[in-house]
């Protein structure tokens, strides 16, 4: 065997007549290229997954904000409606008291009639 290097190899110089060393060097080079390509694809997939996760976080955040705004609008509507109902109830109570003071006989007859009708309805 001669010591003439004909190809660069990470394991030393290969002789032109040693096919095993040449195949070994070729396989090592192919394995390194495959490892490099796999690492690059893994990095690309990681980046795509991170981008997709960020998009989902953004859309979830937007949806949560929209829901919160709608809930706040509904709460405000409910508060306004409750305030208005209380005001109407107070007005009706004042009018009923005024009517009972001005016309006590009619107020008693009306109360009796309403009670009688409700009693009939409740009996069924």
C-alpha positions as CSV (number, residue, x, y, z in Angstrom):
1,X,0.0,0.0,0.0
2,X,1.2,3.4,-0.8
3,X,0.8,6.6,1.2
4,X,-0.3,8.8,-1.6
5,X,-3.5,10.6,-0.6
6,X,-6.0,10.9,-3.5
7,X,-9.1,12.0,-1.7
8,X,-9.7,14.0,1.4
9,X,-11.4,11.9,4.1
10,X,-12.1,12.6,7.8
11,X,-10.5,9.3,8.6
12,X,-7.3,9.8,6.7
13,X,-6.2,9.5,3.2
14,X,-7.7,6.8,1.0
15,X,-5.7,5.0,-1.5
16,X,-6.9,4.7,-5.1
17,X,-7.1,0.9,-4.8
18,X,-9.1,0.8,-1.5
19,X,-12.8,0.9,-2.4
20,X,-13.8,0.3,1.2
21,X,-12.3,3.6,2.3
22,X,-13.9,5.5,-0.6
23,X,-17.3,4.0,0.1
24,X,-16.9,4.8,3.8
25,X,-16.0,8.4,3.0
26,X,-18.9,8.7,0.6
27,X,-21.3,7.3,3.2
28,X,-20.1,9.6,5.9
29,X,-20.4,12.6,3.6
30,X,-24.0,11.5,2.6
31,X,-24.9,11.0,6.3
32,X,-23.6,14.5,7.2
33,X,-25.6,16.0,4.4
34,X,-28.7,14.1,5.5
35,X,-28.2,15.2,9.1
36,X,-27.8,18.8,8.0
37,X,-30.9,18.7,5.8
38,X,-32.9,17.1,8.6
39,X,-31.7,19.8,11.0
40,X,-32.7,22.5,8.5
41,X,-36.2,20.9,8.0
42,X,-36.7,20.6,11.7
43,X,-35.8,24.3,12.1
44,X,-38.2,25.3,9.3
45,X,-41.0,23.2,10.9
46,X,-40.3,24.7,14.3
47,X,-40.6,28.2,12.8
48,X,-43.8,27.4,11.0
49,X,-45.3,25.9,14.2
50,X,-44.3,29.0,16.2
51,X,-45.9,31.3,13.6
52,X,-49.1,29.2,13.5
53,X,-49.2,29.2,17.3
54,X,-48.8,33.0,17.4
55,X,-51.6,33.3,14.8
56,X,-53.9,31.2,17.0
57,X,-52.9,33.2,20.1
58,X,-53.7,36.4,18.3
59,X,-57.0,35.2,17.0
60,X,-58.0,33.8,20.4
61,X,-57.0,37.1,22.0
62,X,-59.1,39.0,19.5
63,X,-62.1,36.7,20.1
64,X,-61.7,37.1,23.8
65,X,-61.6,40.9,23.5
66,X,-64.8,40.8,21.3
67,X,-66.6,38.6,23.8
68,X,-65.6,40.8,26.7
69,X,-66.8,43.9,24.8
70,X,-70.2,42.2,24.0
71,X,-70.5,41.1,27.7
72,X,-69.8,44.7,28.8
73,X,-72.5,46.0,26.4
74,X,-75.0,43.4,27.6
75,X,-74.2,44.2,31.3
76,X,-74.8,47.9,30.5
77,X,-78.0,47.1,28.8
78,X,-79.2,45.0,31.7
79,X,-78.3,47.7,34.2
80,X,-80.1,50.3,32.2
81,X,-83.2,48.1,31.8
82,X,-83.2,47.3,35.6
83,X,-82.9,51.0,36.4
84,X,-85.8,51.8,34.1
85,X,-88.0,49.0,35.5
86,X,-87.4,50.2,39.0
87,X,-88.3,53.7,38.0
88,X,-91.5,52.5,36.3
89,X,-92.4,50.4,39.4
90,X,-91.9,53.4,41.7
91,X,-94.1,55.5,39.4
92,X,-96.9,52.9,39.3
93,X,-96.8,52.6,43.1
94,X,-97.1,56.4,43.5
95,X,-100.0,56.4,41.0
96,X,-101.7,53.5,42.8
97,X,-101.4,55.3,46.1
98,X,-102.7,58.5,44.6
99,X,-105.7,56.6,43.1
100,X,-106.4,54.8,46.4
101,X,-106.5,58.1,48.2
102,X,-108.7,59.9,45.7
103,X,-111.1,57.0,45.0
104,X,-111.0,54.4,47.8
105,X,-114.2,52.5,46.9
106,X,-113.0,52.0,43.3
107,X,-109.6,51.0,44.5
108,X,-111.1,48.4,46.9
109,X,-113.4,47.0,44.2
110,X,-110.5,46.8,41.7
111,X,-108.3,45.0,44.2
112,X,-111.2,42.6,45.1
113,X,-111.8,41.9,41.4
114,X,-108.1,41.2,40.7
115,X,-107.8,39.0,43.7
116,X,-111.0,37.0,42.7
117,X,-109.7,36.5,39.2
118,X,-106.2,35.4,40.4
119,X,-107.9,33.1,42.9
120,X,-109.9,31.4,40.1
121,X,-106.8,31.0,38.0
122,X,-104.7,29.6,40.9
123,X,-107.4,27.0,41.7
124,X,-107.1,25.4,38.3
